[in-house]
Amino acid sequence: MTGFTESTAGYRAVGRLYNALMTGLVLTLVSQRGTEAAEAYVFGHFRRQHLEKFLPGLAKLGLDRLPHAVACAQYHFFSNALGGVKTEYMPESDAKAWVRYPPPRWIWQGTAICGIPRTVNEAMLHGWHGHNGVSLGNPRLGFVCTGQTVAGDPGLEGYYFEYDRDLAPEERVRFAENERAPPHDPAAEPVLESAAWPAERLAKIERAYAVEYLRAMLPVMQDQWGAAEAAALIGRTARLIGLQFHEAVMADLGIAGRTAEDFALMLQRLSQAQGDAAEIGRDGGAVTVVQKGWRLVEGLPVAPEMALDAWNPLWEGALAAHDRFLRLETVLDGGGIVWRIGGG
C-alpha cells in the first residue's frame, strides 16, 4: 500500500470533520431538543440513505443474486469496511448471516458514545436494517440485534434472518440480549478487493462515506425542523466542531502557521479534497479563497442559502480557533463560494 499524498491528507481531513459533525449533531439534538428528536433524526437519516443507496449498492457490489440474509450481511460488511468502519461478517446459513461492528464505533467516536441513548442507536437499525426486506420485496426477512456498544456490549452485532412467515412492521427489528455472535474467523470472510488499493484511493472512499452523511443531514433536518431551525441547529454544531477540530485538521493537512494565508490554504485544500477547484487571492488587505462550484450540495432539495448557513459555521469556528482576531466573510457567487479572511 502506498503512502500518503497531499490529496490523501485532504480526504482524511474532510472525513474527520464530517464524521464529527454527524456525531455532534446527534448530541446537539439529545441535549438541546431531547431524545425523541434525536431518535427521529437518526431514523430519518438512515432511512433516506437506505432508500438511496441500498439496492444500487447491492448491484454494484455484485451481491444482488445471493440469498437475501447473506446479501444483506455482506452488504454491510463491504460498504462499511470500504468507508473505514470496523466490520465483521459471520455466515451461518443461507437464511442466517451475522454482521458485527466491534469498538470503537465509527459514528459515535471517542467519548461521544457516553452521550448516546440506547434508543437513538436503535433508531439507526429501524431506519436501515429493518427496511432491507421491504426493499428486497421479501416480507420474511428481518434483523435481530444481539448487542449494542452504547449499552456496554462488546460491539454492535446482530444477524439477518429469513423467517418462515411474513413479518409485521414492528417485527422487522428484534432485540435478543440472550444471544451472542459466533467467533469471528477472518479466513471465512469474503475478500475485499480494497485490500490491495493504495492509501489515496481508500481515503477518497472514506471521505465520500462521510460526505454522504452530510448530504443526508441537510434535507432530513430541513424536513423535520424547517429550513431556518435546521440551519441553526446544524450551524451551532458545526461551529463547535470547527473550534474543536481545527488543530487536528491543520495537522492532517501539514499546515503549521497561524496567518490568514495559512487559513486560506486550509480552505483551499479542503475544497479540493471535496472535488471543487479553489484559488487563493487578495482583496485589499484581506486574503480571499474563491471556490468554483459546490459539489457538496449538488442535487439536494435544499436552498444554497440554507446549506451555507448550516455548513459555513465549520469554518467560522475553525477561524476563531486559528486566530480569534481574524474575521470570515462568506458569500455565494455564481454557484460557488467566496471567502474573505481579514482583520476584525
C-alpha positions in Angstrom: 0.0 0.0 0.0 1.4 3.3 -1.0 1.8 6.2 1.5 0.0 9.4 2.0 -0.1 12.2 -0.6 -1.4 15.8 -0.3 -4.7 14.5 -1.7 -4.9 11.7 0.8 -4.4 14.2 3.7 -7.2 16.3 2.4 -9.6 13.3 2.1 -8.8 12.3 5.6 -9.3 15.8 7.0 -12.7 16.1 5.3 -13.7 12.7 6.6 -12.7 13.6 10.1 -14.7 16.8 10.0 -17.9 15.3 8.6 -17.8 12.3 10.9 -17.5 14.6 13.8 -20.3 16.8 12.5 -22.7 13.9 12.3 -21.9 12.7 15.8 -22.1 16.2 17.1 -25.5 16.9 15.6 -27.0 13.9 17.3 -25.5 15.0 20.6 -26.9 18.5 20.0 -30.4 17.1 19.4 -30.2 14.9 22.5 -29.0 17.8 24.7 -31.0 20.7 23.2 -34.2 19.0 21.8 -34.4 15.7 23.7 -34.0 12.0 23.0 -37.1 11.7 20.9 -35.9 14.4 18.5 -32.6 12.6 18.2 -34.3 9.3 17.5 -36.5 10.9 14.8 -33.4 12.4 13.1 -31.3 9.2 13.2 -34.3 7.2 11.9 -34.9 9.7 9.1 -31.2 10.0 8.2 -30.6 6.3 7.8 -34.0 5.6 6.1 -33.1 8.3 3.5 -29.6 6.7 3.0 -31.1 3.3 2.8 -33.6 4.3 0.0 -30.9 6.0 -2.0 -28.0 3.5 -1.5 -29.1 0.0 -0.6 -30.4 -1.6 -3.8 -27.9 0.2 -6.1 -25.1 -0.8 -3.7 -26.1 -4.4 -3.7 -25.9 -4.5 -7.5 -22.6 -2.6 -7.6 -21.0 -5.0 -5.1 -22.3 -8.0 -7.0 -24.5 -9.2 -4.1 -27.9 -8.9 -5.6 -28.2 -12.6 -6.6 -27.2 -14.0 -3.2 -29.7 -15.3 -0.6 -31.2 -12.3 1.0 -29.9 -12.8 4.5 -26.4 -13.4 3.2 -26.6 -10.5 0.7 -27.6 -8.0 3.5 -24.9 -9.0 5.9 -22.3 -8.9 3.2 -23.6 -5.5 2.0 -23.0 -4.1 5.5 -19.6 -5.8 5.7 -18.4 -4.5 2.4 -19.9 -1.0 2.4 -18.8 -0.2 6.0 -15.3 -1.6 5.6 -14.8 0.5 2.5 -15.9 3.5 4.4 -13.3 2.9 7.1 -15.6 1.3 9.7 -14.5 -1.9 11.5 -16.9 -4.6 10.5 -17.0 -8.4 10.8 -19.1 -11.0 8.8 -20.1 -14.4 10.1 -22.4 -16.6 7.9 -24.4 -19.5 9.4 -26.7 -20.5 6.5 -28.5 -19.1 3.5 -31.2 -17.9 5.9 -29.0 -16.5 8.7 -25.9 -14.3 8.5 -24.3 -12.1 11.1 -22.7 -8.7 10.9 -20.8 -7.2 13.8 -19.3 -3.7 14.4 -16.6 -4.0 17.1 -15.5 -1.0 19.0 -14.6 1.7 18.5 -17.8 2.7 16.8 -17.1 5.0 13.9 -20.3 7.0 14.2 -20.2 7.6 18.0 -16.5 8.5 18.1 -14.5 8.9 21.2 -16.2 9.9 24.4 -19.3 10.9 22.5 -20.6 7.3 22.9 -21.3 8.1 26.5 -23.9 10.6 25.5 -25.9 8.4 23.0 -29.0 6.9 24.5 -29.7 3.3 23.5 -32.9 4.2 21.7 -31.1 6.7 19.5 -28.7 3.9 18.4 -31.7 1.6 17.8 -33.3 4.2 15.5 -30.4 3.6 13.1 -31.4 -0.1 13.0 -35.1 0.7 12.4 -34.2 3.2 9.7 -31.9 1.0 7.7 -31.5 -2.7 8.8 -35.2 -3.3 9.4 -36.2 -2.0 5.9 -33.9 -4.3 3.9 -36.6 -7.0 3.5 -39.1 -4.3 2.4 -36.7 -3.0 -0.3 -36.0 -6.5 -1.5 -39.6 -7.4 -1.7 -39.1 -10.1 1.0 -41.6 -9.7 3.9 -40.0 -12.6 5.7 -36.6 -11.0 6.2 -35.7 -9.3 9.5 -32.8 -8.2 11.6 -32.1 -9.5 15.1 -29.9 -7.2 17.2 -28.0 -9.1 19.9 -25.7 -6.4 21.3 -25.1 -2.6 21.3 -21.9 -0.8 22.1 -23.8 2.1 23.6 -25.3 -0.4 26.2 -21.8 -1.6 27.2 -21.7 -4.7 24.9 -18.5 -5.6 23.1 -19.8 -4.2 19.8 -23.0 -3.6 17.8 -24.0 -7.0 16.4 -26.9 -9.0 15.0 -28.0 -11.2 12.2 -30.3 -11.1 9.2 -32.8 -14.0 9.4 -35.4 -15.2 6.9 -38.4 -16.4 8.9 -41.0 -18.9 7.6 -43.7 -16.3 7.7 -44.3 -12.7 6.8 -43.2 -10.2 9.5 -45.4 -7.4 10.8 -43.7 -3.9 10.6 -42.8 -4.0 14.4 -41.1 -7.4 14.0 -38.6 -6.3 11.3 -36.1 -5.4 14.0 -36.0 -7.7 17.1 -33.7 -7.4 20.1 -32.3 -10.6 21.7 -30.0 -9.9 24.6 -29.6 -13.6 25.4 -27.9 -14.3 22.1 -24.3 -13.6 21.1 -22.5 -13.6 17.7 -20.3 -16.6 17.0 -16.5 -16.3 16.9 -15.1 -14.2 14.1 -13.0 -16.1 11.5 -11.3 -13.6 9.1 -10.4 -16.5 6.9 -14.1 -17.2 6.3 -14.9 -13.7 5.2 -15.2 -12.7 1.5 -12.0 -11.0 0.3 -12.2 -7.2 0.0 -10.7 -6.1 -3.3 -9.8 -2.9 -1.5 -7.1 -4.8 0.5 -4.7 -4.1 -2.4 -5.8 -0.5 -3.1 -3.4 2.4 -2.4 -3.9 4.7 0.6 -5.1 7.6 -1.5 -8.0 5.6 -3.1 -9.1 4.2 0.3 -9.0 7.7 1.9 -11.1 9.1 -1.0 -13.8 6.4 -0.4 -13.8 7.2 3.3 -14.2 10.8 2.5 -17.2 10.0 0.3 -18.7 7.9 3.1 -18.6 10.9 5.5 -19.7 13.4 2.8 -22.8 11.3 2.2 -23.7 11.7 5.9 -23.7 15.4 5.4 -25.7 15.2 2.2 -28.4 13.3 4.0 -28.2 15.5 7.1 -29.3 18.7 5.3 -32.6 17.6 3.7 -33.6 15.4 6.6 -33.1 18.2 9.1 -34.9 20.6 6.8 -37.9 18.2 6.5 -38.1 17.7 10.3 -37.4 21.3 11.5 -37.9 23.7 8.6 -35.0 25.4 6.9 -34.3 28.1 9.4 -34.3 25.9 12.5 -32.4 23.2 10.8 -29.7 25.6 9.7 -29.5 27.0 13.2 -29.1 23.5 14.9 -26.6 22.2 12.3 -24.7 25.6 12.4 -24.4 25.6 16.2 -22.9 22.1 16.0 -20.7 23.0 13.1 -19.1 26.0 14.9 -18.3 23.8 17.8 -16.8 21.1 15.6 -14.7 23.8 13.8 -13.4 25.1 17.1 -12.6 21.6 18.4 -11.1 20.0 15.3 -9.2 22.9 13.8 -5.9 21.8 15.2 -6.3 18.2 14.1 -7.3 19.2 10.6 -4.4 21.6 10.2 -2.1 18.8 11.3 -3.8 16.4 8.8 -3.0 19.0 6.1 0.5 19.7 7.2 -0.1 23.4 7.8 1.7 24.9 10.8 1.2 28.7 10.6 -1.5 30.9 12.0 -1.7 33.6 9.4 -4.7 34.5 7.2 -2.8 32.9 4.3 -2.4 29.6 6.3 -6.1 29.5 6.9 -6.8 30.2 3.2 -4.6 27.3 2.3 -6.6 25.1 4.6 -9.9 26.1 2.9 -8.3 25.6 -0.5 -7.1 22.1 0.3 -10.4 21.1 1.9 -12.3 22.4 -1.2 -10.0 20.5 -3.5 -10.5 17.4 -1.4 -14.2 17.7 -2.0 -13.8 17.9 -5.7 -14.1 21.7 -6.1 -11.4 24.0 -7.6 -10.4 26.8 -5.4 -8.0 29.8 -5.9 -6.3 32.0 -3.2 -6.0 35.7 -3.9 -6.1 39.1 -2.3 -8.7 41.8 -1.9 -7.1 44.9 -0.4 -5.8 43.8 3.0 -7.7 40.6 3.1 -7.0 37.1 1.7 -9.6 35.5 -0.4 -10.5 31.9 -1.4 -12.7 31.5 -4.4 -14.3 28.1 -4.8 -15.7 27.3 -8.2 -18.8 25.3 -7.7 -20.1 23.5 -4.7 -20.4 19.7 -5.3 -21.4 19.0 -1.7 -24.9 20.3 -2.3 -25.5 19.4 -6.0 -28.9 17.8 -6.5 -30.0 18.3 -2.9 -33.6 19.6 -2.3 -32.3 22.5 -0.1 -31.7 26.1 -0.9 -28.0 27.0 -1.2 -28.5 29.8 1.4 -29.8 27.3 3.9 -26.9 24.9 3.2 -24.4 27.7 3.7 -26.0 28.9 6.9 -25.7 25.3 8.2 -22.3 24.4 6.9 -20.2 27.6 6.9 -20.0 27.8 10.7 -17.5 25.0 10.5 -15.0 27.5 9.0 -16.1 30.3 11.3 -15.4 28.1 14.3 -12.1 26.9 12.8 -11.0 30.5 12.2 -11.9 31.5 15.7 -9.5 28.8 16.9 -6.9 29.7 14.3 -6.8 33.4 15.2 -9.6 35.0 17.2 -8.8 38.4 15.8 -9.4 37.4 12.2 -12.9 37.6 10.6 -14.5 35.5 7.9 -16.9 37.0 5.3 -18.7 34.4 3.1 -20.9 34.9 0.0 -22.4 32.6 -2.6 -21.2 33.6 -6.0 -22.4 32.0 -9.3 -22.9 28.6 -7.8 -19.6 28.8 -5.9 -18.4 30.4 -2.7 -16.1 33.3 -1.9 -14.4 33.6 1.5 -12.7 36.8 2.6 -10.3 36.5 5.6 -9.2 39.7 7.2 -8.7 41.6 10.4 -11.6 42.5 12.7 
